[in-house]
Amino acid sequence: MAQEDRERWNAKYRAGSHASEVASSALVELAAWVPAQGRGLDVAGGMGRNALWLARRGLDMTVVDISEVALARVVERAGQARLDLKVAAMDLEVDPLPSGPFSLVLCCDYLQRSLVSAVAEVLAVGGRLLWIHPLEANLERHPKPGRRHLLSPGEARGLVESAGLRVVVAEEGWVGEGAAARCLARVVGERVDGG
């Protein structure tokens, strides 16, 4: 399955899919929760639009993704912006996350429920998980992602709490305007102890 996923995503990125260079507005609206410095990890970060925004804000970012095509684009974009980003090709269903501690872990538009507890383990004390993902209600306006790739109401908060993180933000609702609006869960979880 991993090889199929890698090939599928590589093909999408070669075709120009997910090529935006603008950080997700759902992330930008959470800027107050982004640390001013430290190490950051962008999980399934694609072509790095969010990681580049975070690096410009002062974080030492690493992007992990299954697609080598996307990661090559991250390196290219980072070079053009004169930013030093690290990248790692990983199958997150098999490979462990890079070693922490991280001040910030971003998980935007990637759903692997089992990963939440692994993220909690690589966070520094005081480190934050920013998790942004579509809810089932998103199907009211958008056919994709399909139901199995969506969160139910309250699920993101519950998973973050179950991983031992203190929830400091838990929002659900439509973000954005017009046809681009998406129904999202946005949760910020903070590691409060030495784990």
N, C-alpha and C positions, 0 to 999 in steps of 0.2 A: 504493500500500500504506500509506503514512504516514497518509493521510486516513482510511482504513478502520481502522487501529489507533487513531487519535485518537478516532474516533466510537465504536468498541467500548469503549475504556477510559472515555470520558466517560459512556457508558450504564451501565457497571458501577458507576462511582462515584455516579451519580445514583440508582441503585437501592440504594445502601447497601453495596455490596461493598467489602471491604478497608477498613472504617471503624474498625478498632481504633485506640485512642489510646495503647495501651501499646507501648513499644518492644519489639522482638524480643528474646526471651530469649537467642537465639543471639548477638546483639550485646552485650547487657548482660554476658554471661559473658566478653566480650573487653574489658571496661572498662579493664583495666590497660594496654591498648595504645592507648587514646584519649588524644591530647595534651590538656593542661590548657588550652591557649589556641591561638589562630591561626584561620586560615580553614579551613572544612570544606565539602565538596561531597557531597551525597547524590544519587547517580545513579539516575534512575528512581525517585525517592523517594515517589511516590504522594501520599497525604494527609499525609505528614510526620511520622508517629509516631516514626521513628528520628531525624530531624533535630531535632525538638523536644527529645528526650532529650539529644542531643549539645549543643544550644544551652544547655540548663540546666546542662551540665557546663562551659560557658565558651567554646565554639567559636562563631565568627561563621559561621553556616551559610547555604548556598545550596542550594535544592532545584531540580533539573531533572526535568521529566517531560513526556510527550507530551500529557497531559490537562490542559486548562485548568480543568475541573471540580475535579480533585484539587488543583491549585495554588491555586484560590480558597479551598478548604477549609484549605490550609496557612496562608494569610494570615489567615483567620478564627481558626484555632486559635492561631496565634502572637500575634495581638492579644489574645485572651482570656488567654493566659499572660504577657502583657507581655514578649514576646520579639521581637526584630527579626530576622526571617528574610527572605532574598531568595529570589525564585522566578524561574524562566525556563522558558517553554514551548519545548521542543526535541524534534526528532526525532533521536535519538541515532545513527540509521543514516545521517543526512545532515549534521546540524549539528555543528560542532566543539564540544568541551567549553568551558566558560567559561575565561577566562585565569586561570592560577595566579599565583603558587604557592600551593598548598594544603598545610596541615599534615596534613589527613586527607581521603581520598576513601573514601566508603562505597558499596559496590555490594552490595545485598541483594536477592536474588530477581530479578535481571535478568541475562540471559545474552546477551552480544554479545561473542564472543571477540576480535574485532578492537579492541574498546575498551580492552583491558588495556594495550596499548602507549601509547595516547593518554592514559590515566590516568597512566602513569609520567612522561610529559612534563610534566604540569601539577602534579606533586608538588614541593614544596620539598625541598631536601636535608634528610634526616632525616624527611621526611613519610611518611605511611603509607597504604597501601591496605588497607582491611578488606573482604574479599570473602566473602560468605556465599551459598551457592547449593546447591540440592538435587542429589543424586547419582542415578544410574540406579537404585540400590537403593531409592530412595524409592517406586518403583512397587510394591514388595512390599506396601505398606500404603495407598498413595494413587494413584488413577488420574490425577491431575493434579499437576503439569504432565506432559505427554506426553514420551516419550523424546527427541525432538529439542530439547527445552528443558532437558535435564538434562546434567550433567557425568559423564564416566566417571572411575573411580578414578584419582587422581594428576593429572588433567588441570588442575585449578585451579593447583596448585603449579607445574606445568610452564609454564603460560602466564605466571604471575607471574615466574618465573625468566627466561623468554625475553624478557620486557619489560625485563630488566636490574635488577629489584628484588631485594633480599636478602630471602629468606623467613625470617621470625622465628617464625612460627607456621604449622603446616600440620596441620590436624586433619580427620579424616573419621569420621563415625559418626552414630548416632542422638542427636538433641538434643530434649529435652522429654520429657513423660510421657504415657502412655496413647495415646488416639486422635490427639492433637495432635503426637505425636513425629514428627520428620522426619529423614531421613537426609541430612546436609549435609556439604559441604566448607566449612571455615572457614580462610581463609588471610590472614595479615597479611604484606604485603610492604613493605619500607622502601627509600626511595631513599637511596643511600649516597654518590653523587658528584654532580657538577654536570651530568651527562648529556651 
